[in-house]
Amino acid sequence: MSTEVDVVVIGLGPGGESLATQLVEAGLEVVGVDKHLVGGECPYYGCIPSKMMVRAADVLAEGRRIPALAGTSAVTADWTPVSKRIAEEATDHWNDQVAVDRLEGAGVRFVRGAGRLDGARTVVVGDETFTARKGVVLNTGTEPGVPPIDGLADTPYWTNRDAVQLTDLPGSLIVIGGGPIGAEMAQAFSRFGVAVTVIEVAPRILGPEEPEAAKLLGEVFAREGIQVLTGVTISEISYADGHFSVALGDQTLTADKLLVAAGRKPNLPDLGLDTVGLDPSARSVETDDHLRAGDGLWAVGDITGKGAYTHMSMYQAAIVVRDILGQDGPAADYRAVPRITFTDPEVGSVGMSEKQAREARLNVRVGITDLSASARGWIHAEGNEGFIKVIEDADRGVLVGACVAGPSGGEVLSALAVAVHAEVPTSRLLSMIYAYPTFHRAIEEALKALAADD
């Protein structure tokens, strides 16, 4: 059966769902296709449930920092309320049927199945074919990546999707991957009493972030009893008698459970990219600054390779909506993409790292200040470790990047994200009034430190 509509959206993660709804509200006839859960990774497996885990773990840590309660039974580590809340929220708010009802209630026709391109503006789902008058939007996202380690595929390993659905905690856990997901999960489980080891094949954890952030988090992890092994090679993984064994050269680690948090892989195979002249083996879909991947074809979200973040998908979706509707508006601008790792200390970054800025041959000046030395840091006391680092293009006198590690690091980052995005002169930033006593007031000290880098 063949049906003609205005737009077909393949993949209904946050960006796809938002985009489809906005186009229907603008009067277009839209079909949304998804073979899995409407809403994507974020509400079911990613951002939402994982941050519930992180929040609960952070509350425990704060309680244990109170001298009168430290080491007492007053600060318990019961996992049951956490798993119960995640399950309840998944039932009440992030339920697939609720999402489908919301989508269809807005006027989008929903089709469950694997959508596949079959030439320009044509999508096949099962025995149905849809021809799009305006075009097709791809938002197929990513899924957990699994490295080709000998023996791994034959074991009952976890990904993040399994970890957020636990009702009972293991006694010990090995985490493969020291990126944001691995680091967040490792600390959360550790604070609930699980013996955790993090294995990272790269030289350090949080590889894309500033080295100061990796060093700080490594020190915190060590103090909290989390073992971190970096720069290692995993030769083999096996599972027997309820335990995992991970061989690292001359040593073998064992644990009750194994969490693989080694990146993501794009959901591009079998999408029919070759039928529209695109490379089906590519890791991302190449787009222009209005997210166009071809005639009558757009792509948003993880598959564009601009960052696997919900906020990126939503940002790009808004650009595509304007482009399809013929509305004016700014093109995509990736100079000030924010990213946050919700560990404790929280690590937030925006724009270029110092390394990237130097590789771009900018005239770089760097300013850094210790958050614990600020007035708010002194008030905060235990748990106040952190820093603010700003990266300036000295020739233009504007910030091109920044990193904040510390309590509420992601929130403090917001001011610096505005500065990088709007290219606010550092001289103007230094003339601002910063509220006292706040963590963000330390931005001023970081800016003052730029002069010391001359």
N, C-alpha and C positions, 0 to 999 in steps of 0.2 A: 504494500500500500504506500502511495506517495502523497505527501502533504506539503503545501507551500505555506511558509510563515515568513515573518520579517527577520527574526534572529534566532539562531540556535546556540545555546550555551552548553558546552560539554564540560562538566565538572562544576559542582555547586558548593565549593568551599566558600569562605567568607566573601571573597571578591566576586565570585560567580553568582552567588545568591543575591548579593546587593545589586549587582549590575542588572540581573534579570528583572528584579523587582522595580528598579528605577526605569527601565525601558518600558515595562508594562504600564507603569504610572504615566509615562509620556505618550501612551496610546499605541504602542507597538504590540504586535502579536509575537509572543516569545515562547519557545520550548526550552525547558531546562532538562538536561540529561545527567544522571549520575548512577553508577552501579553500586555505590557504597552508601555512606551516610551523608545526608544533606546537612551542610554546615561545615564539612571538612574535618581535618585533623584537630584543629584548635579546640573546639568545645568538648570533643569526646575523649581525645587522647593527649592533647598538647597543652596549650596555655592554661585553660581553665582548671582541669583536675590537678595538673602538676603544681600550679600555684597554690591550690588548697593544701597540698602536701607540704610545700615550702612554708606556707603561713603557719601551719601547725607545728612544724619543726622549729621555726624561729621563735614561736611563743615558748616552747620548751627551753630553748637556749636562753631567752631573756629571763625566764624564771630561775634558771640555774645560776644566773649571774648575780642574783640577790644573795648577799652574804648570809642572811638569816635562814634562807631556804636551801642553799647549796648543800648537796649531799644528803638531803632529807627526802622522805617519802612524799613530801608535799608536792614535788614536781614529778608527776608520773609521766610515763611514756606509753600510754594506751593507744594502740593503733585503731581500735574499733570505731571510735567517734569519727576519725578521719575517713576511713573507708565507707562508713555509713553515710557521711555527708556527701562524698563524691557520688555514691550510688543514688542517693535521693535527688541530688541536683540533676544527674543524668536522666532520671525518670521524669522529673517535673519541668525542667527547663531546656535541657539539651537532648531531648528525645527525638529520634529520627522522624517519627510520625508527627510530632508537634511541628517540626521544621517543614515537613511536606505540607501539612495543613496551612501553615503560615504562607508558604510559597504559593500554593494554589488559591488561597484566600485573596492573595494580591492580584491574581489573574494570570499567573504563569502556568502553562501546561507542563506538568512534570511527567517524565518518562524514566522508569527505572531500567537501567541496562548499560552496556558498554557502548558508548558512542564512537563511531569511526568515520573519519573523513573518506569521501568517495568522489574526489574531484572538487573543483571550486564551488563553494557555497552549498555543498551537499553533505548530509550526515546520515549514516545508516545506523539504526538501533534495532537489532533483531531483524524482524521481517518488515520493519517500517523504514521508509526513506523520507527525509525532510530536506526540502530545498529552501534556502534562505534568500529572501529578496535583498536584504541589506548585507547579511554576512553571518559568519560563525565566530564565536569567541571560545578560545581554549583556556580552561582553568583546571587542568587535571591534577595539579599539585605533585607532591612527592610522597614516598613511603620510606620506612626505615631501611637504611642501607645495611647490607650484611657482607662483611669482608670475606674474601675467599681463603679462609684459614682452614687448613687440613683438619677434618673431623668435626668442624663446627656445625655443618648442616645436619649432622646425625644426632645432635643433642637437643634437648628441650629448652633452649636458651630463651631469654626474654628480650623484647624490644620495649620501648617506652609504652607501647599499647598494652602490654601485659602488666607492666609495673604499676600503672595507675588503677588497675582493677583488683589489687590484692586485698584479701580479707585477713590474711595472716602473714606475719613477717618471718623471713628466714633468719637463721642465726648468723649467717655470713653471706657476703655478696661480693663478686668481682664485677667491676664495671669496665668494659672495653670502650674507651673513648673519653677524653678529658675536655670535650667541648662543652657548650652551655647545657645540653641535656644531661650528659654524663655527670657534670659537676653538680648540677642542681639535685639530681637524684641521689648521688653519692652522699651529699651532706644531709639531705632529708632523712634517708634511711639510717645513716650513722647516728643522728640525733635521737632516733627512736630505738637505739640500742643494737643495731646490726653492725657486725664487724665488716668494714668496707675496705676494699683495695681498688684503686683506679689504675688502669693500665693505658698508657698513651704512647703510641709509636713515634710521635713527633718529639722534638727536644723539650717541649714544655706543654702544660695544659693551657687552655684558652689561647691557642696558637695565633688567631687573627688579632687578638687584643694586645695592648701595650705590655711589654715584658714586665713592667712594674706590677701590673695587675696579676699576672701569672705568679710572680714571686710572692706577692701578698697572700693570694688565695692558697698557694702551696704551704705557706707558713701557718695559716689558720687551720688548714686541713690536718697538718702534722700535729698541731696542738690539740685538735679534737679527736685524734686517734685514727684518722683516715690515712692509710698508706697510699702514697702516690709513686708510681714507677713510670719514668719517662724515657724516651729514646730506646725502647725495647723492641725486640722482634718476637712475635708469637709464632712458634713453630708448629704447635699442635694443640687441639682441644679435644677432650674426651669426657664421657659421662658414664658413671657406673656406681651402683649401690647408693643412688640418691645424692651423689656429689660430682661436681665439675672439677676437672683437672686442666690447668692451663700451663703448657710448657713454654718457658722463656729461656731458651738456651740451656744453661747449666742449673736452672732452678725451676721447680714446678709449684704452682700455687693451687690450692684447693678451696672450694667454697660450696655452700649449699645451692646457691643460685648464680646465674651468670646473666648480666644485662649487657646487651650489645647496643651501644650508643655511638656508633662510628659513622655518623653522617646520614644523609638522605639521598635517595635516588629518584629521578624524575619519572613520572608516569607517562612516558612518551611511546614506548613500544606498542605496537598494534593499534596506534591511533590513526594510521593511514597518512602520515605526513608525506610519504613519497607520492601520494596522489595529487598533492598540491605543490610539488617541486621542492619539498624540504627534506633534509637529511633525517631519516628515522633513527639513526644511531647517535645523533647529537645529544649532548647532555642538557641543552637548553634550546629554546626557540628564539631565534634572532628577531628582534623587533626594532622599529624606528621609535622616535620620541613621542609618538602617539599610540604606541603599542601595536602598530600594524605589522603583521607577519607576512602579508601578501594581499592580493586583491580580494576584498571582502573577508579578510581573516585577521583576527586579533588574538593576542595571548596576554594573560595576566597571571600574577602570582609566582609561585616557586619556579615554574617551568621557564620563566624569562631569565633566570640566573642573576637577578638583581638583589637577591636576599630572600630566604625562606621565612618571611615574617608575615603575620596577619595584617599588620599595618601597611606593608608593601602591597599586598594584594588589594586592599581597600583603596589605597592611593591610586593604583593603576586602573582599577575598575572605574573610578570617577572620570579618569581621562578618556577611557574607551566610551563611556556613556556620552560624553560631550562630542566625541568624534563621530559616533554613529548618528547622533541627533543633529549634527552640523552646527554645534554651538561653539562659540569662541571660548578660549581658556588656555592656561599655560600648558606647555608640553612637559613631558616627564623630566625631572631634574633630580639626579641621584647624588648631588654633592653633599647632602646633609642627611644621609640615611641613619636613623638612630637604631641601636641594638642594645639589648640589656640581658645580662645573665643574672638570674634572680637567686644568687647565692647570698651568703652573709659572710663577708661584706658583698653588697650588690655592686655589680660592675656594669656601668653604662658607657657607651662610646658613640660618637657621631663623626661623620666625615672621614677624613684621612687619618691613618696612624702616622706616627713620626717616621717610620720606615717608608711608608708609601709616599709621604711628602718629599722625603729626600730622594727617593727613586724617581720622582717626577721632576727632579732638579730645581725644586723651589729653594729660595733663600730662606731656610727654616730657622725660626727661633722657638725655643721650648721653655715654658714656664711650668713649674710644678710646686705644689705646696702640700704639707702634711695636714690632713684633716684632724688628726688627734691633737695637733698643736693649736687649733682654733678654739675660740671661746666655747662654741657648741660642742666641740670634741671633748674639751675638758669637763663640761657639764655631763656629757653622755657617759664618760668614764669607760668602764669595761665594754668591749665591743666597738670601740671608736676608731679602730684602725682604718686607714684609708688615705686617699690623696685626690687631688684635682690636678690634671695635666692638660695644658692647652698647647696647641701647635699652630704657629702663626706663619703666614707667608709675609716675611718682613718687607719685601718689595712693595706689596700692596697694603700692608698694615691691617690685615684681616685674619681672623682665625679660619683655618681650613680643617681643623679637627680638634677633638677633645675627648678626654676619658675621665670618668669619675668613678672611684672605687670607695665604698664606705657605706654607712647607714643611709638608706634611701638614695643610693647613688643614681638610680634611674630617674628619680624625681628631680634631683639637683641638675641632672643633665639637660632638662628642658630649656633652661635659660641659655645654655651653650649651644643647643640645637638651633634655637632662634638666631643666635649670633652667627653661626656658620652659614645657615640658610640665607639670611638676609645680608650677609657680608658686612656686618656692623663693624666699623673701624675699632680697633682695640683702644684707641685714644678715647672714643666715645664710651666704650664699656668701662674704662677707668674713671670716667666722669660720673658714672651712675651712683645712686645711693643704694647700698646693700643692707637689708634689714639685719638687725642684731637682736639676739644671738641665733643665727641660723647656720646650717652647713653651707648653704649657697653663698654666704658672705665670704667664704674662703676663695671663691672665684676671683675676687679682687686681689688676693695675695698671689694667686697663680699668675694673674696678668702682670702684676708688679715684677714677678720673677722673670718675665720675658727679657727685661733689660739686662739681667745678669748673664744672659746667653749670648750677648754681643761679643 
